Amino acid sequence: MVRIVLVQGDITAEAADAVVNAANSSLLGGGGVDGAIHRKGGPEILAACQDLRRSHYGKGLPTGRAVATTAGRLPARHVIHTVGPVWSRDEDRSELLASCYRESLRVADELGDRTVAFPAISTGVYGWPMDDGARIAVETVRAARTEVEEVRFVLFDASAYAAFEAAVGDAAR
């Protein structure tokens, strides 16, 4: 079973085998976690993403999928980019959000990564309610068949940390 660790802090400072980027479909950087990873990781990450766009993902990375690149200057071996869904009041997109976590763990397994640091995917500008995003993240990671030994949810602030802490407690019952 995967060990789940909660950290309040900056995902770009996490020393892990893989850091997950809550990317946009272009893979070319953006705001929030995506922008921070591209800024701190340096031009190597952008160059690798541009190569992916030229080769396999000309139209961008589909929502719910994941792909890896170098971590550039980050204290990690890889960045796993995944595109979370935009939250909708009218359409249940929970399976797409769960797929981001499952697909990221699948890619980590392919790379032999044993420690993976995740942000709270889709809970920023994509508007996913934090409590529900935390529940989906924790339940999906707990249910995943993976060789990853440790998943760290790296949460930007105290309210996100509290939501994930509650989700971990609820999932343990």
C-alpha positions as CSV (number, residue, x, y, z in Angstrom):
1,M,0.0,0.0,0.0
2,V,1.2,3.5,-0.9
3,R,2.3,5.6,2.1
4,I,0.5,9.0,1.9
5,V,2.4,12.1,3.3
6,L,1.0,15.6,3.5
7,V,3.3,18.6,3.2
8,Q,2.4,22.2,3.3
9,G,4.8,24.1,1.1
10,D,6.2,24.6,-2.4
11,I,6.1,21.6,-4.7
12,T,9.1,22.9,-6.7
13,A,11.3,22.4,-3.5
14,E,10.3,18.7,-3.1
15,A,13.1,16.2,-3.5
16,A,11.2,13.3,-5.0
17,D,11.7,10.9,-7.9
18,A,8.8,12.6,-9.7
19,V,7.0,15.9,-9.2
20,V,3.5,16.1,-10.9
21,N,2.7,19.2,-12.8
22,A,-0.9,20.4,-13.0
23,A,-0.3,21.4,-16.6
24,N,-2.5,22.9,-19.2
25,S,-3.0,21.0,-22.4
26,S,-0.5,23.0,-24.4
27,L,2.3,21.7,-22.1
28,L,4.0,25.1,-22.6
29,G,3.7,26.6,-19.2
30,G,1.0,28.7,-17.6
31,G,0.0,30.0,-14.2
32,G,-0.1,28.4,-10.7
33,V,1.8,25.2,-10.2
34,D,2.5,24.9,-14.0
35,G,4.2,28.3,-14.1
36,A,6.2,27.7,-11.0
37,I,7.5,24.3,-12.2
38,H,8.5,25.8,-15.6
39,R,10.2,28.8,-13.9
40,K,12.1,26.9,-11.3
41,G,12.8,23.9,-13.5
42,G,14.3,26.0,-16.2
43,P,14.4,25.9,-20.0
44,E,15.0,22.2,-20.1
45,I,11.4,21.4,-19.1
46,L,10.0,23.7,-21.8
47,A,12.3,22.3,-24.4
48,A,11.2,18.7,-23.5
49,C,7.5,19.8,-23.7
50,Q,8.1,21.5,-27.0
51,D,9.5,18.2,-28.3
52,L,6.4,16.3,-27.1
53,R,4.2,18.8,-28.9
54,R,6.2,18.3,-32.1
55,S,6.1,14.5,-31.8
56,H,3.2,12.9,-30.0
57,Y,0.9,15.7,-28.8
58,G,0.5,18.1,-31.6
59,K,-2.9,19.1,-30.4
60,G,-1.9,19.1,-26.8
61,L,-2.1,16.6,-23.9
62,P,-5.7,15.4,-23.4
63,T,-7.4,15.9,-20.0
64,G,-6.8,13.1,-17.7
65,R,-3.6,11.8,-19.4
66,A,0.0,12.1,-18.2
67,V,3.4,12.3,-19.8
68,A,6.9,12.7,-18.3
69,T,9.8,15.0,-19.0
70,T,13.1,15.9,-17.4
71,A,12.9,17.8,-14.1
72,G,15.5,20.3,-15.3
73,R,16.8,22.2,-12.2
74,L,14.2,20.8,-9.8
75,P,15.3,18.4,-7.0
76,A,13.5,15.6,-8.8
77,R,14.3,13.1,-11.6
78,H,11.2,13.7,-13.6
79,V,8.2,16.0,-14.0
80,I,5.0,14.2,-14.8
81,H,2.6,16.5,-16.6
82,T,-1.1,15.9,-16.3
83,V,-4.0,18.0,-17.4
84,G,-6.8,18.2,-14.9
85,P,-10.4,18.9,-15.8
86,V,-12.1,22.3,-15.3
87,W,-14.8,21.8,-12.6
88,S,-18.4,22.0,-13.8
89,R,-21.5,22.4,-11.8
90,D,-23.5,20.7,-14.6
91,E,-21.3,17.8,-15.6
92,D,-19.6,15.2,-13.3
93,R,-15.9,15.2,-14.4
94,S,-14.7,13.3,-11.3
95,E,-13.5,10.3,-13.4
96,L,-11.2,12.7,-15.4
97,L,-9.7,14.1,-12.2
98,A,-9.2,10.5,-10.8
99,S,-7.5,9.6,-14.1
100,C,-4.9,12.4,-13.6
101,Y,-3.7,10.6,-10.4
102,R,-3.9,7.1,-11.9
103,E,-2.2,8.0,-15.1
104,S,0.6,9.9,-13.2
105,L,1.2,6.9,-11.1
106,R,1.2,4.6,-14.2
107,V,3.9,6.9,-15.8
108,A,5.9,6.9,-12.5
109,D,5.8,3.1,-12.5
110,E,7.1,3.0,-16.1
111,L,10.0,5.3,-15.0
112,G,10.7,3.3,-11.9
113,D,9.9,6.2,-9.7
114,R,9.1,5.3,-6.0
115,T,8.4,8.8,-4.5
116,V,5.9,11.1,-6.3
117,A,4.9,14.6,-5.2
118,F,1.4,15.8,-6.3
119,P,-0.3,19.2,-6.1
120,A,-4.0,19.4,-5.6
121,I,-4.9,19.0,-9.3
122,S,-7.7,21.2,-10.7
123,T,-8.3,23.0,-7.3
124,G,-6.8,26.3,-8.4
125,V,-7.9,28.3,-11.4
126,Y,-9.8,25.2,-12.7
127,G,-12.2,25.7,-9.8
128,W,-12.6,22.2,-8.4
129,P,-13.8,22.5,-4.8
130,M,-10.9,21.6,-2.5
131,D,-12.7,19.1,-0.2
132,D,-14.0,17.1,-3.2
133,G,-10.6,17.3,-5.0
134,A,-8.9,16.1,-1.9
135,R,-11.4,13.2,-1.5
136,I,-10.9,12.1,-5.1
137,A,-7.1,12.4,-4.9
138,V,-6.8,10.4,-1.7
139,E,-9.3,7.7,-2.7
140,T,-7.7,7.3,-6.2
141,V,-4.1,7.0,-4.8
142,R,-5.2,4.5,-2.1
143,A,-7.0,2.3,-4.7
144,A,-4.2,2.5,-7.3
145,R,-2.2,-0.6,-8.3
146,T,1.3,0.9,-8.3
147,E,4.9,0.3,-7.3
148,V,5.1,3.8,-6.0
149,E,6.0,3.6,-2.3
150,E,5.3,7.2,-1.2
151,V,2.9,9.8,-2.5
152,R,3.3,13.3,-1.1
153,F,0.5,15.7,-1.5
154,V,2.2,19.1,-1.5
155,L,-0.3,21.7,-0.5
156,F,0.1,25.4,-1.0
157,D,-1.8,26.7,2.1
158,A,-3.3,25.7,5.4
159,S,-6.8,25.3,4.1
160,A,-5.7,22.9,1.4
161,Y,-3.7,20.9,3.9
162,A,-6.7,20.7,6.2
163,A,-8.9,19.4,3.4
164,F,-6.4,16.7,2.5
165,E,-5.9,15.8,6.2
166,A,-9.7,15.3,6.5
167,A,-9.8,13.2,3.3
168,V,-6.9,11.0,4.6
169,G,-8.8,10.6,7.9
170,D,-12.1,9.7,6.1
171,A,-10.4,7.2,3.8
172,A,-8.8,5.4,6.7
173,R,-12.2,4.6,8.2
